[in-house]
Amino acid sequence: MYIIVGLGNPGSKYENTRHNMGFKAIDAMASEFGIDVNRAKFKGLIGEGRIGSEKVILLKPQTYMNLSGQSVREIMNFYKIPEENLIVIYDDFDLPIGSIRVRKSGGPGTHNGMKSVIQELGSRKFPRVRVGIGSSDGSTIQFVIGKVGKDEQQILNEAAEAAASAAADIIRIGIENAMNIHNTRKSEKKDDH
């Protein structure tokens, strides 16, 4: 069994903001695999289904970003899932907008949601999919929770779908193969420009 977590903030105020890319990716996975993410449990919204032969639980923590780890810890403890079967999807303003990066493990960078997850689990050794949201010269907080324009929204929607595909590939073909496919694909796109 795998648990796939998308980090974001609950409520309509934060819909379609850069900081909710994890939620958008979970929504894309839910749509693709016919999973309803609507049951309140573990301080989040969950949905259960399958990707191929693997059982998966999709989770959107409802704790607000900085406390996301509480929700993740609760579900991990309940199901006794090994860390390598946890996949966390989140926004990253250090990556170009629309790009994704699949990683086996690592630190949180400047992302408070990931800091919370790592702190609550006491480990960095779990796969993650980072979704590039670009960066701003102004306030980081206003940038990540600010609404985006129509053109940028289209790029972010496509990135959410790519992140969902990458997370599914981690389950279907393994982390190494998913990294080779999705991380290479983005560098090839850069070379085309």
VOLO-717628 format. One record per residue (C-alpha): z negated, x, y negated. Coordinates in steps of 0.02 Angstrom, whole numbers, plus 50000, padded with zeros to 5 digits. Each point is the difference from the previous one (the first is absolute). Layout:
BEGIN
ZXY/...
***
This chain:
BEGIN
500005000050000/500395005649822/499254994949835/501175001049851/499154999049831/500874997349834/498955004849850/500034989049845/498974988849888/499764981450036/500484986249879/501534994549903/499565011649855/500515014850109/501524992750088/501585010149971/499065014949930/500325017850057/498255001450072/500354985950124/501385008750096/498925000050156/499844981149992/501894998449972/500355010750154/498814989550106/500904984349938/501675007950051/499325004150174/499264982550017/501694992549959/500985011550115/498864997750150/499494981949974/498175003549967/498954988649889/498775010449898/498854985949948/498375001150097/498485005749900/499045013050100/499325017749977/499964997949809/501884997650005/501454989250056/500645003750174/501404994850114/500325004550182/501655002350088/501095012450092/501195013949958/500955002650160/498715000150138/498575005849886/498724988049932/499765002449812/498824993449870/500584999849820/498625001249870/499974997349812/498245004549939/499334987649873/498645011549933/501005006949854/500785017250015/498495011249974/499044991850144/501454998450124/499145011550123/498654987050034/501294988150071/500865013750100/498365006450073/499484982450054/501614996550095/500055017550077/498214998450061/500274982450067/501555004350102/499465018050039/501735006349953/500315018950001/500485007149830/501755004650058/500334981350023/499604996149819/501445000349876/499644998349813/501394995849876/499685003149815/500805004049833/500165017949936/500475004249821/500315018250049/501564994750095/501634994449918/500194981349986/500704992150157/499695014950113/498854999950150/499085013750094/499274998550174/498545011550038/498895002850153/498455003049896/499435007149834/498944997749848/499964985349880/500795008749851/499534990049846/500044983350091/498314991249993/500414988150142/500385014550116/498435009049940/499014984650053/500854999050171/499715018550035/498204999049942/499604984550104/500845006950158/499365017749975/501735006450046/501725004049929/500845000550170/501014983950000/501844996749963/500524993549831/501564994549909/500045004349816/501144989649888/500645008449842/499734990349840/500495013949878/498875005449859/499664996149819/499595010649849/498694987349946/498444993050081/500025001350189/498964984150021/501144989749889/501525007250088/499444995850178/499344982549962/501324995549870/501404987850036/501715007350033/501724995349938/501344991650105/500995015950041/498455009750048/499364985250102/501595000550106/499745018650035/498184996850047/500474985350113/501225011350093/498665013650011/498774987550074/501284995550134/500305018550035/498125002950015/499864985350120/501415007350104/499165017250001/498344992650057/500884990450139/500895015950052/498345009350014/499544987250132/501704999050085/500535018350006/498475010249950/499415008449841/501065015850019/501624990450023/499554988049859/499685014849885/501665007950048/500964984049967/499164993449843/499535016149911/501735007550029/500874984149946/499195001149828/500485018249975/501794995950045/500024986549866/499405012749872/501435011750048/501264986149970/499514998249816/
***
